[in-house]
Amino acid sequence: MDTKRHIVHIDLDSFFVSVERKFDPSLNGKPVIIGGSKERGVVASCSYEARQYGIHSAMPSAQAYKLCPHAIFLHGSYHRYSEASAQVTQIIADTVPVFQKASVDEFYIDLTGMDRFYDCYKIATDLRQKVIRETGLPISFGMASNRTIAKMATNKAKPNGQLFVEHGKEREFLAPLNIGAIPMLGEKTCQKLYEFGIEKIADLQRTDIRFLQTVFGKFGRNIWEKANGMDDSEIVPHSDRKSISTETTFDKNVADKKTLENVLVSMTEELAFKLRKENKLTSCLAIKVRYANFETHTLQEKIALTSAEHILIPGIKNLLARAWNQSRPIRLIGVKLSQLCQGNYQINLFEDNEERLNLYNALDKINFKYGEKTVCRAAGMEIGTRGFNPFMRG
């Protein structure tokens, strides 16, 4: 007999805004937007009061200002968010046996098998109350037989609520919802389905899977399965891997600053791309310098959570200037990004504008499709045009 799965999706409501409200209660009940100023930047998070005006994450701040001129714009407090996320993560780790941290404010928990001894819904309820009690942050959860339904149940329960979709009632729960409620179903896909008169998930449930496969290829089956409440993806246990690094050994010792900086740019780009690909952020960067006599020096620096090259590269160049005795040629150089945590790229964009966000998205799409380093910064390209192979992978 198949074991019934009990998957919980837990999500901190308007996380950045909620953290800011802890420190400034005067923000309660007001439309708050995190991410730059009203003139420039991108919305990283917004309160439910702001969402009533049509504002959402990733929207240009200037557009958000037009929709709600009386909104309160805040740049954001990186370290506060990181500390709050770590506190919630520790509470969850101390309470449940298996969980996956999907981002700084989102978690999946697997309670499968515990129903033989405990009430799984009560476990999730008690956990939610513990987080609220110990952190003062509003949090919602959904519980169901798989990840997709659990996440959709959380979205239905928000703000600051909880919902259990009983086993066998998945299709019934999904049927009245708009197709846009299905996670990972993009706007273009939804528009295509709307053209065929498919608006509710119930419409998708009645649609022949062969038609969806004809229109969307292999993705058509995935759409049909999600609409019918099918998802066998596993909860990947939370990983404690805390760093990624790369280093370069030169064929000949190098003392040219420009060459060293170009190599560092290329290496930092590579690591930053890996961070975004794995949905991770770093809060500490380090440089490693080894001279011809094998004397080795390392230097590190704490930074705000990020996965963006335009933040990491200047930091790495600054570390090079501090760590390198420029009278001595270098045999090996390396970059390390540590103190990693789960989190998507949006958290890095408090100071960014729409153009920079679009640029990163475009570069990553090309590199995801055609392989790493298909496109890169001009400084990184110079390495390959100087007529020598500057490094071998360490």
Secondary structure, DSSP 8 states (H G I E B T S, - for coil): ------EEEEEETTHHHHHHHHH-GGGTTS-EEESS-SSS-B--EE-HHHHTTT--TT-BHHHHHHH-TT-EEE---HHHHHHHHHHHHHHHHHH-S-EEEEETTEEEEE-TTGGGTS-HHHHHHHHHHHHHHHH---EEEEEESSHHHHHHHHHHH-SS-EEE--TT-HHHHHTTSBGGGSTT--HHHHHHHHHTT--BHHHHHHS-HHHHHHHHTHHHHHHHHHHTT-------------EEEEEEEEEEEE--HHHHHHHHHHHHHHHHHHHHHTTEEEEEEEEEEEETT--EEEEEEEEEEE--HHHHHHHHHHHHHHH--TTS-EEEEEEEEES-EE--GGGG-TT--HHHHHHHHHHHHHHHHH-TTSS--HHHHHGGGSSS---EE-
